[in-house]
Amino acid sequence: MAGAGQLLKRVRRHKDAMPPKEIPMRSYRRPALTSALLVAALPAALLPVAAQAASPPTRPAADQPQSAALNFDELDCEGPEEDRLPSTDSGQGAVHEPGTAAFVPAPLPAGLPPAAVKWPKNIPDLDDAKRMLSELEVGTFDSKGFKRTDFGGKSCWVLHGVDKCSTRELALKALSDIPATLKDGCKVVGGRWRSAYDDLTVTNPLRVDIDHVVPLRAAWGSGARDWPEYKRRAFANDLSGSPQLIAVSTWSNRDKGDKGPDKWLPKGYECTYSRAWIGVKDYYGLRVTTGERAKLAEVLGDCRG
């Protein structure tokens, strides 16, 4: 018996010396996929959803206020400033080559159906969303101390596979509703994206943002400040575990900024967006505020199965 006791003590000391395991994330009460950091094949990880409006709106006016007027930390995830376009750009065209002034329109195949919004996978259905919302912890929101670099360093996007493609490039490819055009195996230089945030169809990938449905600041203020860095990095790059990343126009993403659903919702897509927001918060066990919960419950109450 004494020998068994000594063995047990050695086992306990061994366990105490082992590095801590990853903090488990909540998952849907149905099959869920692994973290984006473990996923290499993207196209099968996201599913299209039919567009909810027939006619695309006009491009925002050139003099419309841009991101300088917004507290918008997400922009740093979108790449270097030299890859941004002037506010006068229509979003229709292709990526320019260095040394050229014009953006050559990217020809699209003839006979294409209207562009459709592609939402991320794992958006809960209405009944699941209502249940998840009722189970989320309600608490205060405090984003004090937030730094975008806490979610992955200088750029929140990580590199994947032997080709070192960034999360942004993989998401652009997967979320284009036509086969994306690639340069050097990774860089997306053509495609077509229907933005659920403003119903605008964009063909220039430089006018497409890969948005975090639950912004990084919103996550920090509702629980992510207590996570280890690797979990925050996984959250910022989640391509398949939760419905976190979506392709939208740069204009609409600047309009959303870091706002929660009690302050901003995409017109015409309130139900799907709210279900996605709830799905992300449930998956990661993030809190909601009283106002946030009330607004989400109001939206779900008006949704049709």
Secondary structure in CASP SS format (residue, H / E / C, confidence):
PFRMAT SS
TARGET T0000
AUTHOR 0000-0000-0000
METHOD secondary structure of the structure
MODEL  1
M C 1.00
A H 1.00
G H 1.00
A H 1.00
G H 1.00
Q H 1.00
L H 1.00
L H 1.00
K H 1.00
R H 1.00
V H 1.00
R H 1.00
R H 1.00
H H 1.00
K H 1.00
D H 1.00
A H 1.00
M C 1.00
P C 1.00
P C 1.00
K C 1.00
E C 1.00
I C 1.00
P C 1.00
M C 1.00
R C 1.00
S C 1.00
Y C 1.00
R C 1.00
R C 1.00
P C 1.00
A C 1.00
L C 1.00
T C 1.00
S C 1.00
A H 1.00
L H 1.00
L H 1.00
V C 1.00
A C 1.00
A C 1.00
L C 1.00
P H 1.00
A H 1.00
A H 1.00
L E 1.00
L E 1.00
P E 1.00
V C 1.00
A C 1.00
A C 1.00
Q C 1.00
A C 1.00
A C 1.00
S C 1.00
P C 1.00
P C 1.00
T C 1.00
R C 1.00
P C 1.00
A C 1.00
A C 1.00
D C 1.00
Q C 1.00
P C 1.00
Q C 1.00
S H 1.00
A H 1.00
A H 1.00
L C 1.00
N C 1.00
F C 1.00
D H 1.00
E H 1.00
L H 1.00
D H 1.00
C H 1.00
E H 1.00
G C 1.00
P C 1.00
E H 1.00
E H 1.00
D H 1.00
R C 1.00
L C 1.00
P C 1.00
S C 1.00
T C 1.00
D C 1.00
S C 1.00
G C 1.00
Q C 1.00
G C 1.00
A C 1.00
V C 1.00
H C 1.00
E C 1.00
P C 1.00
G C 1.00
T C 1.00
A C 1.00
A C 1.00
F C 1.00
V C 1.00
P C 1.00
A C 1.00
P C 1.00
L C 1.00
P C 1.00
A C 1.00
G C 1.00
L C 1.00
P C 1.00
P C 1.00
A C 1.00
A C 1.00
V C 1.00
K E 1.00
W E 1.00
P E 1.00
K C 1.00
N C 1.00
I C 1.00
P C 1.00
D C 1.00
L H 1.00
D H 1.00
D H 1.00
A H 1.00
K H 1.00
R H 1.00
M H 1.00
L H 1.00
S H 1.00
E H 1.00
L C 1.00
E C 1.00
V E 1.00
G C 1.00
T C 1.00
F C 1.00
D C 1.00
S C 1.00
K C 1.00
G C 1.00
F C 1.00
K C 1.00
R H 1.00
T H 1.00
D H 1.00
F H 1.00
G C 1.00
G C 1.00
K C 1.00
S C 1.00
C C 1.00
W C 1.00
V C 1.00
L E 1.00
H E 1.00
G C 1.00
V C 1.00
D C 1.00
K C 1.00
C E 1.00
S E 1.00
T H 1.00
R H 1.00
E H 1.00
L H 1.00
A H 1.00
L H 1.00
K H 1.00
A H 1.00
L H 1.00
S C 1.00
D C 1.00
I C 1.00
P C 1.00
A C 1.00
T E 1.00
L E 1.00
K E 1.00
D C 1.00
G C 1.00
C C 1.00
K E 1.00
V E 1.00
V E 1.00
G E 1.00
G C 1.00
R C 1.00
W E 1.00
R E 1.00
S C 1.00
A C 1.00
Y C 1.00
D C 1.00
D C 1.00
L C 1.00
T E 1.00
V E 1.00
T C 1.00
N C 1.00
P H 1.00
L H 1.00
R H 1.00
V E 1.00
D E 1.00
I E 1.00
D E 1.00
H E 1.00
V C 1.00
V C 1.00
P C 1.00
L H 1.00
R H 1.00
A H 1.00
A H 1.00
W H 1.00
G C 1.00
S C 1.00
G C 1.00
A H 1.00
R H 1.00
D H 1.00
W C 1.00
P C 1.00
E H 1.00
Y H 1.00
K H 1.00
R H 1.00
R H 1.00
A H 1.00
F H 1.00
A H 1.00
N C 1.00
D C 1.00
L C 1.00
S C 1.00
G C 1.00
S C 1.00
P C 1.00
Q C 1.00
L E 1.00
I E 1.00
A E 1.00
V E 1.00
S E 1.00
T H 1.00
W H 1.00
S H 1.00
N H 1.00
R H 1.00
D H 1.00
K H 1.00
G C 1.00
D C 1.00
K C 1.00
G C 1.00
P C 1.00
D C 1.00
K C 1.00
W C 1.00
L C 1.00
P C 1.00
K C 1.00
G C 1.00
Y C 1.00
E H 1.00
C H 1.00
T H 1.00
Y H 1.00
S H 1.00
R H 1.00
A H 1.00
W H 1.00
I H 1.00
G H 1.00
V H 1.00
K H 1.00
D H 1.00
Y H 1.00
Y H 1.00
G C 1.00
L C 1.00
R C 1.00
V E 1.00
T C 1.00
T H 1.00
G H 1.00
E H 1.00
R H 1.00
A H 1.00
K H 1.00
L H 1.00
A H 1.00
E H 1.00
V H 1.00
L H 1.00
G H 1.00
D H 1.00
C C 1.00
R C 1.00
G C 1.00
END
